[in-house]
Amino acid sequence: MKKKFIVSIYIQKNRVYMDAECKNDITDCLYEKLRLFGDANADEVIAFTEAEGDAEKEEVLALLKEISNNCEIPVMATFPIERVEDVKKLVYANCKKVILNLSKTSNWEMLEEVSKRFGADKIAVSIDDCSLFNIYRQQAEKYATEFVALKPMKPQEYDGLSILPGIFPVADVMLEKLLELFGTECVGGIYGNVMNSNVEQINSIKALCVERGIEVNALIPAFKWEELKLNSDGLVPVIAQDYKTGEVLMMAYMNKEAYENTLKTGKMNYYSRSRQSQWEKGETSGHFQYVKSLYADCDNDTILAKISQIGPACHTGSQSCFFIEIASKPYAEKNPLKVFEDVYGVIADRKVNPKEGSYTNYLFDKGIDKILKKLGEEATEIVIAAKNPEAGEIKYEISDFLYHMMVLMVEKDITWEEITSELAQR
């Protein structure tokens, strides 16, 4: 079982905090923090929520969906669950797991139902009372996949309590104590202040776990530096590519130290031939590159790094270092996501900057009912075309449908990134 490093957030009155006391408000920099969690190689986010009344619960659900859609790592959440419908809403909000608080009798009563309906992998249980947990242990182990301890307790108190992995809250502890804690079999993960205060150190702590033989999700290389083929300078060229868009951002070199520090820290390190020294990308500019994956080419003499780029990659301020055109010929873009983004961009621009005679502006002017009517008509045209053996017609109708769907997306302020994120989580 791989041990998990979990960041915790706390939602109260539609604000998001990094502490249970709700003092460290991160609402205004939420996207930045969510990105940091993923880039720092945290394994999950656990969201503890409070809400009173249906209106406030809907606000919390909307915020949880926003968080889940913008966070690169899975989100699990507590919620004031009253009925099965609440669990469904959390699942639809893209929460990886719904945490049922077992101190509520109604949650015990619906545990089996929600597990069978949404899958046990979607259900966790929270506990703060061992005696209560013992009463329903068999039920929890059958219908949930892990338990979350709500109060700091000694892990040995849970030894033998359940076959489910436990997630424990941990306050500030010494690193050695933390590694000892991870060595305890019943501990499946930790959250709390010790994680929230050391998010950027997670990769380094994981590297120490690997050295101690503790299984974690870490950058463990398939081969050592010595197995790469070096150039005449004893270096390996590295191409950095945006992991989302596939855009090539820059090219640099690594020596052994840069290679090993990249794996240890999860941030791209390079070797500067001009300065004759190793350096961490972003150490002066703040434009860090967080590793998503590293690949060697067929000859083991070049590395492709798929990364999450903070700010521009180029020292000139350009997003990519490759912006000086040498020569080009006209060509039609074939990258599907790039085509969708480009068409979406044109549609979005039409809404902000109307153009005389534009069909897109005609749809926006007529409003949502007209857009939905056209979308329905185009969907029907696809069905009709699908009965025709000629493939060209259905491609034409699907294209029409996708265009009208993008008009609806712009009208409802839904982006392609939100759609692809939703699909990726399914």
C-alpha positions as CSV (number, residue, x, y, z in Angstrom):
1,M,0.0,0.0,0.0
2,K,1.5,3.3,-1.0
3,K,1.3,6.0,1.7
4,K,-0.5,9.2,0.8
5,F,0.4,12.8,1.5
6,I,-2.9,14.7,1.7
7,V,-3.4,18.4,1.9
8,S,-6.5,19.5,3.9
9,I,-8.7,22.6,3.2
10,Y,-11.7,23.8,5.2
11,I,-14.8,25.4,3.7
12,Q,-16.9,27.7,5.8
13,K,-19.3,30.5,4.7
14,N,-18.2,30.0,1.1
15,R,-14.6,30.8,2.0
16,V,-11.7,28.3,1.8
17,Y,-9.1,28.1,4.5
18,M,-5.8,26.1,5.0
19,D,-6.4,25.6,8.7
20,A,-9.2,24.1,10.9
21,E,-9.4,27.4,12.8
22,C,-10.3,29.2,9.6
23,K,-7.7,31.9,9.9
24,N,-5.6,31.3,6.9
25,D,-8.0,32.3,4.1
26,I,-6.8,31.2,0.6
27,T,-10.1,32.0,-1.3
28,D,-8.6,34.8,-3.3
29,C,-5.6,32.7,-4.4
30,L,-7.4,29.4,-4.6
31,Y,-6.4,28.5,-8.1
32,E,-2.7,29.2,-7.3
33,K,-2.9,27.0,-4.2
34,L,-4.7,24.2,-6.0
35,R,-2.0,24.2,-8.7
36,L,0.7,24.2,-6.1
37,F,-0.8,21.1,-4.4
38,G,-0.6,19.2,-7.7
39,D,2.8,20.5,-8.7
40,A,4.3,19.7,-5.3
41,N,3.2,16.1,-5.8
42,A,0.6,15.9,-3.0
43,D,-1.5,12.8,-3.5
44,E,-5.0,14.1,-2.6
45,V,-6.9,17.0,-1.2
46,I,-9.4,16.5,1.6
47,A,-12.1,19.2,1.9
48,F,-13.9,19.6,5.3
49,T,-17.1,21.5,4.8
50,E,-19.7,23.2,6.9
51,A,-23.2,24.4,5.7
52,E,-26.6,25.1,7.1
53,G,-29.7,25.0,5.0
54,D,-30.2,24.0,1.4
55,A,-29.0,27.4,-0.1
56,E,-25.7,27.2,1.8
57,K,-25.2,23.6,0.9
58,E,-25.7,24.4,-2.8
59,E,-23.1,27.1,-2.5
60,V,-20.6,24.6,-1.0
61,L,-21.4,22.0,-3.7
62,A,-20.7,24.6,-6.4
63,L,-17.4,25.6,-4.7
64,L,-16.4,21.9,-4.3
65,K,-17.1,21.3,-8.0
66,E,-14.9,24.4,-8.9
67,I,-12.2,23.0,-6.7
68,S,-12.4,19.5,-8.1
69,N,-12.4,20.8,-11.7
70,N,-9.3,23.0,-11.1
71,C,-7.3,20.7,-9.0
72,E,-4.9,18.2,-10.7
73,I,-5.1,15.7,-7.9
74,P,-8.2,13.9,-6.5
75,V,-10.5,15.7,-4.0
76,M,-12.3,13.9,-1.2
77,A,-14.9,15.7,0.8
78,T,-17.0,15.7,4.0
79,F,-20.4,17.2,3.8
80,P,-23.6,17.6,5.9
81,I,-25.2,14.6,4.3
82,E,-28.9,14.2,4.9
83,R,-29.9,11.8,2.1
84,V,-28.6,9.8,-0.8
85,E,-29.2,12.7,-3.1
86,D,-26.4,14.6,-1.2
87,V,-24.0,11.9,-2.0
88,K,-25.0,11.9,-5.6
89,K,-24.4,15.7,-5.8
90,L,-20.9,15.3,-4.3
91,V,-20.1,12.6,-6.9
92,Y,-21.4,14.9,-9.7
93,A,-19.2,17.6,-8.2
94,N,-16.3,15.4,-9.2
95,C,-15.2,14.5,-5.7
96,K,-13.1,11.3,-5.8
97,K,-14.6,10.1,-2.6
98,V,-17.4,11.1,-0.3
99,I,-16.7,10.8,3.4
100,L,-19.6,9.6,5.5
101,N,-19.4,10.6,9.2
102,L,-20.3,7.5,11.1
103,S,-21.4,9.4,14.2
104,K,-24.6,10.1,12.4
105,T,-27.0,7.1,12.4
106,S,-28.5,8.1,9.1
107,N,-25.1,7.8,7.4
108,W,-24.7,4.2,8.7
109,E,-28.2,3.4,7.4
110,M,-27.4,4.7,3.9
111,L,-23.8,3.3,3.7
112,E,-24.8,0.1,1.9
113,E,-27.1,1.9,-0.5
114,V,-24.7,4.6,-1.6
115,S,-21.8,2.1,-1.9
116,K,-23.8,-0.1,-4.2
117,R,-25.1,2.8,-6.2
118,F,-21.9,4.8,-6.7
119,G,-19.2,2.1,-5.9
120,A,-17.3,1.4,-2.8
121,D,-14.3,3.2,-4.3
122,K,-16.3,6.4,-4.0
123,I,-17.0,6.0,-0.3
124,A,-14.8,6.6,2.8
125,V,-16.0,6.8,6.4
126,S,-14.9,9.2,9.1
127,I,-14.6,8.2,12.7
128,D,-13.8,9.8,16.0
129,D,-15.2,7.0,18.3
130,C,-13.5,3.6,18.2
131,S,-16.4,1.9,20.1
132,L,-18.9,3.2,17.6
133,F,-16.7,2.0,14.7
134,N,-16.4,-1.4,16.2
135,I,-20.2,-1.8,16.1
136,Y,-20.3,-1.3,12.4
137,R,-16.8,-2.5,11.4
138,Q,-17.9,-5.3,9.1
139,Q,-20.3,-3.0,7.3
140,A,-17.7,-0.3,6.8
141,E,-15.1,-2.8,5.5
142,K,-17.6,-4.1,3.0
143,Y,-19.0,-0.8,1.7
144,A,-16.1,1.7,2.1
145,T,-12.5,1.7,1.0
146,E,-10.8,3.7,3.7
147,F,-11.5,5.6,7.0
148,V,-10.5,9.1,8.0
149,A,-9.7,9.8,11.6
150,L,-11.1,13.2,12.6
151,K,-9.1,13.6,15.8
152,P,-5.4,13.2,16.4
153,M,-4.9,9.7,17.9
154,K,-2.0,7.3,18.3
155,P,-1.9,5.0,15.2
156,Q,-1.5,2.0,17.5
157,E,-5.0,2.7,18.8
158,Y,-6.2,1.7,15.3
159,D,-4.0,-1.3,14.9
160,G,-6.2,-4.3,14.4
161,L,-9.3,-2.1,14.4
162,S,-9.9,-2.5,10.6
163,I,-8.4,-3.8,7.4
164,L,-9.3,-0.5,5.8
165,P,-6.3,1.9,5.4
166,G,-6.5,4.9,7.8
167,I,-5.9,8.6,7.1
168,F,-4.7,10.4,10.2
169,P,-4.5,14.0,11.1
170,V,-1.0,15.0,12.2
171,A,0.2,18.3,13.7
172,D,3.8,19.5,13.6
173,V,6.2,16.6,14.2
174,M,9.9,16.0,13.6
175,L,10.8,14.5,10.2
176,E,12.1,11.3,11.8
177,K,8.8,10.9,13.7
178,L,6.9,11.4,10.5
179,L,8.9,8.7,8.7
180,E,8.3,6.4,11.7
181,L,4.6,7.1,11.5
182,F,4.6,6.1,7.8
183,G,6.2,2.8,8.7
184,T,3.1,1.9,10.7
185,E,1.0,-0.6,8.8
186,C,-2.4,0.9,9.6
187,V,-1.4,4.4,8.3
188,G,-2.5,4.8,4.7
189,G,-2.0,8.6,4.7
190,I,-1.6,11.7,6.7
191,Y,-3.2,15.2,6.6
192,G,-3.2,18.2,8.8
193,N,-0.9,21.0,9.7
194,V,2.3,19.0,9.1
195,M,1.3,18.6,5.4
196,N,-0.2,22.1,4.9
197,S,2.8,23.8,6.3
198,N,5.3,21.8,4.2
199,V,3.5,21.4,0.9
200,E,6.6,22.3,-1.1
201,Q,8.7,19.8,0.8
202,I,6.5,16.8,-0.1
203,N,8.8,15.6,-2.9
204,S,11.8,15.7,-0.7
205,I,10.0,13.8,2.1
206,K,8.9,11.2,-0.4
207,A,12.5,10.8,-1.6
208,L,13.5,10.0,2.0
209,C,10.5,7.5,2.2
210,V,11.9,5.7,-0.9
211,E,15.3,5.5,0.8
212,R,13.6,3.9,3.9
213,G,11.7,1.4,1.7
214,I,8.4,3.1,2.4
215,E,6.1,2.9,-0.7
216,V,4.9,6.3,-1.9
217,N,4.0,7.9,-5.2
218,A,7.3,9.4,-6.2
219,L,9.5,10.0,-9.2
220,I,11.4,6.7,-9.2
221,P,13.6,6.5,-12.3
222,A,13.6,3.3,-14.5
223,F,17.4,3.7,-14.9
224,K,20.3,5.6,-13.4
225,W,22.2,8.5,-14.8
226,E,25.0,6.2,-15.8
227,E,22.7,4.4,-18.2
228,L,22.0,7.5,-20.3
229,K,24.3,8.3,-23.2
230,L,26.1,11.5,-22.6
231,N,27.3,14.0,-25.2
232,S,30.9,15.1,-25.6
233,D,30.5,17.5,-22.7
234,G,29.2,14.8,-20.4
235,L,25.7,16.2,-20.6
236,V,22.2,15.1,-21.8
237,P,20.0,17.5,-23.7
238,V,16.5,18.0,-22.3
239,I,13.4,19.2,-24.1
240,A,10.7,20.7,-21.9
241,Q,7.1,20.3,-23.1
242,D,3.9,21.6,-21.6
243,Y,2.1,18.5,-20.3
244,K,-1.4,19.9,-21.1
245,T,-0.9,21.5,-24.5
246,G,2.1,19.6,-25.9
247,E,3.8,22.9,-26.7
248,V,7.6,22.7,-26.7
249,L,8.8,25.3,-24.2
250,M,12.6,25.2,-24.1
251,M,15.7,23.1,-24.5
252,A,18.5,22.8,-22.0
253,Y,21.0,20.3,-20.6
254,M,21.4,18.2,-17.5
255,N,24.4,16.8,-15.7
256,K,24.2,14.1,-13.1
257,E,23.5,16.5,-10.2
258,A,20.7,18.2,-12.1
259,Y,19.2,14.9,-13.1
260,E,19.2,13.6,-9.5
261,N,17.9,16.8,-8.0
262,T,15.1,16.9,-10.6
263,L,14.0,13.4,-9.4
264,K,14.4,14.4,-5.7
265,T,12.6,17.7,-5.8
266,G,10.1,17.2,-8.6
267,K,11.3,20.5,-10.1
268,M,13.3,20.8,-13.3
269,N,17.0,21.3,-12.7
270,Y,19.5,22.0,-15.5
271,Y,23.2,22.5,-16.1
272,S,24.3,25.9,-17.3
273,R,27.1,25.6,-19.8
274,S,27.8,29.4,-19.6
275,R,28.0,29.5,-15.8
276,Q,29.4,26.0,-15.5
277,S,27.0,25.2,-12.7
278,Q,23.7,23.3,-11.9
279,W,20.6,25.5,-11.4
280,E,16.9,25.0,-10.6
281,K,14.6,26.5,-13.2
282,G,12.7,29.4,-11.6
283,E,15.1,29.9,-8.6
284,T,15.4,33.6,-9.4
285,S,12.3,34.3,-11.5
286,G,9.8,32.1,-9.7
287,H,8.9,30.5,-13.0
288,F,9.4,26.9,-11.8
289,Q,8.8,23.8,-13.9
290,Y,7.2,21.0,-12.0
291,V,7.8,17.5,-13.4
292,K,4.9,15.4,-14.6
293,S,6.9,12.8,-16.4
294,L,10.4,12.1,-17.9
295,Y,11.0,10.1,-21.0
296,A,14.2,9.0,-22.8
297,D,14.4,8.7,-26.5
298,C,15.2,5.5,-28.3
299,D,18.9,6.0,-28.1
300,N,18.9,7.1,-24.4
301,D,20.7,10.3,-25.3
302,T,17.9,12.9,-25.0
303,I,15.2,13.5,-22.3
304,L,11.7,14.7,-22.9
305,A,10.3,16.4,-19.8
306,K,6.5,16.9,-19.6
307,I,6.1,19.7,-17.1
308,S,3.7,22.2,-15.5
309,Q,5.2,25.6,-16.2
310,I,4.7,28.5,-13.8
311,G,4.8,31.8,-15.8
312,P,6.8,32.0,-19.0
313,A,9.5,29.5,-19.8
314,C,11.7,31.9,-21.7
315,H,13.9,34.5,-20.1
316,T,12.5,37.0,-22.6
317,G,9.1,36.7,-21.1
318,S,7.7,34.6,-24.0
319,Q,5.8,31.5,-23.0
320,S,8.0,29.4,-25.2
321,C,11.6,29.9,-26.2
322,F,10.7,28.9,-29.8
323,F,9.0,32.0,-31.2
324,I,11.4,33.3,-33.8
325,E,10.1,32.1,-37.2
326,I,12.7,31.0,-39.7
327,A,10.4,29.8,-42.5
328,S,6.9,28.4,-42.8
329,K,4.2,27.3,-45.2
330,P,0.4,27.7,-44.7
331,Y,-1.1,24.6,-43.2
332,A,-4.4,23.6,-41.5
333,E,-4.1,22.9,-37.8
334,K,-4.9,19.2,-37.1
335,N,-4.4,19.0,-33.3
336,P,-8.0,18.3,-32.2
337,L,-7.8,20.2,-28.9
338,K,-6.1,23.2,-30.6
339,V,-8.8,23.3,-33.2
340,F,-11.5,23.2,-30.6
341,E,-9.7,26.0,-28.6
342,D,-9.3,28.1,-31.7
343,V,-12.9,27.9,-32.7
344,Y,-14.1,28.4,-29.2
345,G,-11.9,31.5,-29.0
346,V,-13.5,32.9,-32.2
347,I,-17.0,32.3,-30.7
348,A,-16.1,33.9,-27.4
349,D,-14.7,36.9,-29.2
350,R,-17.9,37.3,-31.2
351,K,-19.8,37.5,-28.0
352,V,-17.6,40.3,-26.7
353,N,-17.0,42.0,-30.0
354,P,-20.1,41.5,-32.2
355,K,-19.6,41.4,-36.0
356,E,-22.2,42.6,-38.5
357,G,-23.9,39.7,-40.2
358,S,-22.3,37.0,-37.9
359,Y,-24.4,33.9,-37.5
360,T,-22.8,33.4,-34.1
361,N,-24.0,36.8,-33.0
362,Y,-27.4,36.1,-34.3
363,L,-27.6,33.1,-32.0
364,F,-26.3,35.1,-29.0
365,D,-28.8,37.8,-29.7
366,K,-31.7,35.4,-29.9
367,G,-30.7,33.9,-26.6
368,I,-30.5,30.5,-24.9
369,D,-33.8,29.1,-26.2
370,K,-32.7,29.6,-29.8
371,I,-29.3,28.1,-29.1
372,L,-30.9,25.0,-27.5
373,K,-33.3,24.6,-30.4
374,K,-30.5,24.6,-32.9
375,L,-28.5,22.2,-30.8
376,G,-31.5,19.8,-30.6
377,E,-32.0,20.1,-34.4
378,E,-28.3,19.3,-35.1
379,A,-28.4,16.3,-32.7
380,T,-31.4,15.0,-34.7
381,E,-29.5,15.5,-37.9
382,I,-26.7,13.3,-36.6
383,V,-29.1,10.5,-35.9
384,I,-30.6,10.8,-39.4
385,A,-27.1,10.9,-41.0
386,A,-25.9,7.9,-39.0
387,K,-28.5,5.8,-40.9
388,N,-26.9,6.9,-44.2
389,P,-24.0,4.6,-45.3
390,E,-22.1,7.7,-46.6
391,A,-19.7,8.7,-43.8
392,G,-19.2,12.2,-45.1
393,E,-22.7,13.4,-44.1
394,I,-22.3,12.3,-40.5
395,K,-19.0,14.1,-40.2
396,Y,-20.6,17.3,-41.5
397,E,-23.5,17.0,-39.1
398,I,-21.2,16.3,-36.1
399,S,-19.2,19.3,-37.0
400,D,-22.4,21.4,-37.0
401,F,-23.4,20.0,-33.7
402,L,-20.0,20.7,-32.1
403,Y,-20.1,24.3,-33.3
404,H,-23.5,24.9,-31.8
405,M,-22.4,23.1,-28.6
406,M,-19.5,25.5,-28.3
407,V,-21.9,28.5,-28.7
408,L,-23.8,27.0,-25.7
409,M,-20.5,26.5,-23.8
410,V,-19.6,30.2,-24.3
411,E,-23.1,31.3,-23.4
412,K,-22.8,29.2,-20.1
413,D,-19.1,30.2,-19.6
414,I,-17.9,26.6,-19.8
415,T,-14.4,26.0,-21.2
416,W,-12.9,23.1,-23.1
417,E,-10.5,22.6,-20.2
418,E,-13.4,22.0,-17.8
419,I,-14.9,19.5,-20.3
420,T,-11.6,17.6,-20.7
421,S,-11.0,17.6,-17.0
422,E,-14.5,16.2,-16.4
423,L,-13.9,13.4,-19.0
424,A,-10.4,12.6,-17.6
425,Q,-11.9,12.0,-14.1
426,R,-14.5,9.5,-15.4
